[in-house]
Amino acid sequence: MSTITVRTNAEIEAALAALTADGSTRSQAVRTALLGAARARIRKQVEAESRALASDPDDLAEARAVQAGMEALRFDRPLEVVMGLDS
């Protein structure tokens, strides 16, 4: 584990005060804030990728094809229908 040194200003000190008001140490508050920031960034990246895929016609076509294939395997349908023996 390494150590990080951070220069603070009034805004950072106020934020640290708010984050340590529950008794957390400054180190705990900084670790929690870093993890939260990383999760938020990853979430934002995943959301952007999801929006891009949702507007990609090729990806949508493939998703629909997979969904149609999965629909054919539904367990709540009679076995004859799933096996194609309903003719």
C-alpha angles and dihedrals in degrees: 000000000000134000125239124203117208128189111221134202131192093281093051092045090052091050091049090050090053092047094048097044089098091059097267116144120246088250092052091048092051092047091049092047092049092050091047091050091049092049091048092051092048091047090051091050092049091048091051091049090048091052090049092050092045089059096043108104093202093051091046091051091051092047090051091050091051091046091051090050091050091048088059089058097052112139095215091069121089113268090238091060093046091049093044092243096123095096 
